[in-house]
Amino acid sequence: MRIRLEARELPGISWSPGPEYPGGHPNIHGVQRRNKPGEPLWVVRGDAESAVLYRAAT
């Protein structure tokens, strides 16, 4: 089985500083495996027009 993950209307490349994130951060979206935050499976910029990920389910 294959899983298809689609993203549209992404929020943009950065967000403004606020109480929880005082410095602001680049806006990137991605998918990671459980318990492996340092090993992203897929990353896309927040200003992309759209994004699609295909992943085999095992």
C-alpha positions as CSV (number, residue, x, y, z in Angstrom):
1,M,0.0,0.0,0.0
2,R,1.2,3.5,-0.8
3,I,0.3,6.6,1.3
4,R,0.0,10.0,-0.4
5,L,0.3,13.1,1.7
6,E,-0.7,16.4,0.0
7,A,-0.1,19.9,1.2
8,R,-1.6,23.1,-0.4
9,E,-1.9,26.7,0.6
10,L,1.2,26.5,2.9
11,P,1.5,29.5,5.2
12,G,4.7,31.1,3.9
13,I,8.4,31.1,4.6
14,S,8.5,32.8,8.0
15,W,6.4,33.9,10.9
16,S,6.7,36.8,13.2
17,P,8.2,36.6,16.7
18,G,5.7,36.0,19.5
19,P,5.7,35.0,23.2
20,E,6.3,31.3,22.4
21,Y,8.9,31.9,19.7
22,P,10.6,35.2,20.5
23,G,13.1,35.1,17.6
24,G,10.7,33.9,14.8
25,H,11.8,31.0,12.7
26,P,11.9,29.9,9.1
27,N,8.7,28.0,8.2
28,I,9.5,24.6,6.9
29,H,7.2,21.6,6.9
30,G,8.2,18.0,7.0
31,V,7.6,14.4,8.1
32,Q,9.7,12.5,10.5
33,R,9.7,9.0,11.9
34,R,8.6,8.5,15.5
35,N,11.5,8.9,18.0
36,K,13.9,10.0,15.2
37,P,13.6,13.8,15.0
38,G,17.0,14.1,13.5
39,E,16.2,12.0,10.5
40,P,13.5,13.8,8.4
41,L,11.9,11.7,5.7
42,W,10.6,14.7,3.8
43,V,11.0,18.5,4.1
44,V,9.4,21.3,2.0
45,R,9.7,25.1,2.3
46,G,6.7,26.9,3.8
47,D,6.3,29.1,0.7
48,A,6.0,26.1,-1.8
49,E,2.9,26.3,-4.0
50,S,2.1,22.7,-3.0
51,A,3.9,19.5,-2.0
52,V,3.2,15.8,-2.3
53,L,4.9,12.9,-0.5
54,Y,4.5,9.2,-1.5
55,R,5.5,6.7,1.1
56,A,5.2,2.9,1.1
57,A,3.3,1.5,4.1
58,T,4.9,-1.6,5.5
